[in-house]
Amino acid sequence: MSKKSIIQLSEFDITQKIIEAMSNVCTRSVLFSVKNESKDVPTIAEELKISISTVYKTLSNLEELALAEVDKYVITPDGKKIKLYRSRIGKVEITLENLEPTLNLHPNDVISKSIT
């Protein structure tokens, strides 16, 4: 068995991290809840019936993996700045051949909707 280069190891590591993230139902739910429109954390938490802290932690992980991003900011009437998150991924395909995983990420082509 040949020794992997650092680049190969780092590519595997990110692939492995994304595969592990996508195996979690909460992570998938949060990611795909912001696929068609940008949403803030309380909205996501309410829709998915999960805690706000879980949503924040999940979104932080998704941002670290470059699967989600802050799409825009809105200012509330009382001057509070709120982040609206959006999925960067429209579709995820994970295949396993000869025990080697292949990850295909398809970009999210949905244009975010404005909140007025």
C-alpha positions in Angstrom: 0.0 0.0 0.0 1.5 3.3 -1.0 1.8 6.2 1.4 -0.5 9.0 0.7 0.8 12.5 0.2 -0.2 15.4 2.4 -2.4 16.8 -0.3 -4.2 13.4 -0.7 -4.6 13.1 3.1 -6.0 16.6 3.4 -8.4 16.0 0.5 -9.5 12.7 2.1 -10.0 14.5 5.4 -12.3 17.1 4.1 -14.2 14.5 2.1 -14.5 12.4 5.2 -15.7 15.3 7.3 -18.4 16.2 4.7 -19.5 12.6 4.5 -19.7 12.4 8.3 -21.6 15.7 8.4 -24.1 14.5 5.7 -24.7 11.3 7.7 -26.2 13.3 10.5 -30.0 13.9 10.0 -29.9 17.2 11.9 -27.1 18.6 9.6 -28.9 17.5 6.5 -32.1 19.1 7.7 -30.5 22.4 8.5 -28.5 22.5 5.3 -31.5 21.7 3.1 -33.9 23.9 5.0 -31.9 26.9 3.6 -31.6 25.6 0.1 -34.5 27.5 -1.5 -34.4 30.6 0.6 -32.2 32.3 3.1 -33.3 32.1 6.8 -32.2 33.2 10.2 -31.4 30.8 13.0 -34.7 31.2 15.0 -36.7 30.5 11.9 -34.7 27.3 11.1 -35.0 26.2 14.7 -38.8 26.7 14.8 -39.3 25.0 11.4 -37.2 21.9 12.3 -38.3 21.8 16.0 -34.7 21.8 17.2 -32.9 24.1 19.7 -31.4 27.4 18.6 -28.0 26.4 20.0 -28.1 23.2 17.9 -28.8 25.3 14.8 -26.0 27.7 15.5 -23.5 24.8 16.1 -24.7 23.0 12.9 -24.4 26.1 10.8 -21.0 26.9 12.2 -19.8 23.4 11.1 -21.5 23.8 7.7 -19.8 27.1 7.2 -16.4 25.6 8.1 -17.0 22.9 5.5 -18.0 25.6 3.0 -21.5 24.0 2.6 -23.4 27.0 3.9 -22.8 30.7 4.0 -24.2 33.9 5.3 -26.2 35.1 2.3 -27.1 38.5 3.7 -27.8 40.6 6.7 -31.1 42.3 7.7 -31.6 45.0 10.2 -34.6 44.7 12.5 -36.7 47.7 13.4 -34.9 47.9 16.7 -31.5 48.0 14.9 -30.4 44.5 15.5 -28.3 42.9 12.7 -29.5 39.4 11.8 -27.6 36.9 9.6 -29.6 35.0 6.9 -28.0 31.7 6.0 -28.1 29.9 2.6 -27.0 26.5 1.5 -24.2 26.5 -1.1 -25.2 22.9 -2.0 -28.2 21.9 -4.1 -27.4 18.2 -4.1 -25.0 15.8 -2.5 -24.0 12.4 -4.0 -21.9 9.9 -2.0 -20.8 6.7 -3.7 -18.7 3.9 -2.4 -16.6 1.8 -4.8 -14.0 -0.6 -3.7 -14.3 0.9 -0.2 -13.3 4.3 -1.5 -15.9 7.1 -1.0 -16.5 9.5 -3.8 -18.2 12.8 -2.9 -20.0 14.9 -5.6 -21.3 18.3 -4.4 -23.6 20.1 -6.8 -24.0 23.9 -6.3 -27.2 25.5 -5.2 -28.6 27.3 -8.2 -31.6 28.7 -6.4 -31.4 32.5 -6.1 -32.1 33.7 -2.6 -35.4 35.4 -2.0 -35.5 38.9 -0.4 -37.1 39.4 2.9 -39.0 42.6 3.2 
